[in-house]
Amino acid sequence: ADVLHATHVILSTINMRSLPTSVPTSLRTDTGAQTEESVYFDRIERISLLLAAAVHDIRHPGVTTEFLTQTNSKLLLRFSPPQMENFHVSIAKPLVLRLLSGESSTTRYTIMENV
């Protein structure tokens, strides 16, 4: 919950700040106008960040990867490096997909790739 809260605060703080007076050409819209979406995070990126923060340590065993390595944990054998991150994603994937069931398949895919 602490990582999710911190991510929310950071995203909220970014969105409350005024836009910079100088934005690189690559971040301008076709008309040259500066938009929050073009400078900061779009909707999919914000959802991705919040979901990643929410599930980043789901079902964490409470020990380090080094400890799991030294004890020959079967958990490390099931996943390719980085094992713990891939473990967390595999546990979170069904939950995240269920939460995103109302989104298009393209949006779900993009968010899962981001997470």
N, C-alpha and C positions, 0 to 999 in steps of 0.2 A: 504494500500500500504506500510505502514511503516513496518509492520510485515513481509510481503512478501520480501521486500528489505533486512531487517535484516537477514532473514532466508537464502536468496541467498548469502549474504556476508559471513555468517558463513560457509555455505557449500563450498563456493569457497575458503575460507581461509583454511579450513580443507584439501581440496583436493590439495592445493598448498604446504602444509607442507610435509617435508620428513617423511617417516615412522619411528616409534620408533625403536630403536636398539634392544629392547627386546619386543617380542610379546608373550603373553601367548600361550601355546600349543593349547588351544581350538580355537585360532584364526588363526592358521597356515593352509596352504593347505596340501593336502595329502603328498606332497613332502617336506613339512617343509618350503617352501618358503613363505615369507611375501608378501601379496598383499594388495593394497589399498582397494579393495572390501571386503576382510576379516577383515580389521581393522576398516573401517569407514562405510559408507552407500552404499548399492547396488543401482542399478537404480530404482527399485520399491520404496525403502525407500526414495530416493531423490525426486522422483515425488510426493510421499505421503506427505512429509514434505512441499514441495512448494505449493501443492494444499490446504493442511490444512491451511497454512499461508494465502493463497489468499482468502479463504472463511470463515476464523475464526469468523468474525463478520458480515457476510452478513445479510442485512436487520435488523441490530440492532436497537431497538426502541429508543436508546439514554438515557435510564434510567436504574437504577440498578434492580437486581432481588428483592432486598428488597422493592424498590418502587412498583414494580409490585405486590408483595405479599400484601403490605399494601393497594393497590387500588383494590384488588381482580381481577386482570387482567385475562381475559379469556385465554390469551396466556399461562399462567402457568398451566391452567387446561388441555390443549391439549397435553402436553408433560410430560413424566416422568422425575424425577431428573437425572442429572442436566438439568433443563428445557431449559434454554437459549442455551446451547450447542446443545441439541437435536433439538431445533428450527432451529439453523443455519445449522446443517447437513441436516435437512429435506428440507430446501430451496436450499441448494447447491447440493444435490444429483443428480437431473436431469442435471444440468449444468456440473458437474464433469463427469457423465456417458457419456454425449455427447462429452466432450473433449477426453474421453478415448475410443471412439467408434472403433478406429483402433486396440485396444489391445485385447488380448484373454479374454474370460470370466473369467478365473482364475486370470489373472492380474487385471482386473477391480474389481473383488471381493476383492482381497487382498488390493488394493489401497483404496477402499471404507472402508474396515475394519480399515485400518491404519488411514484414515482421521477421 
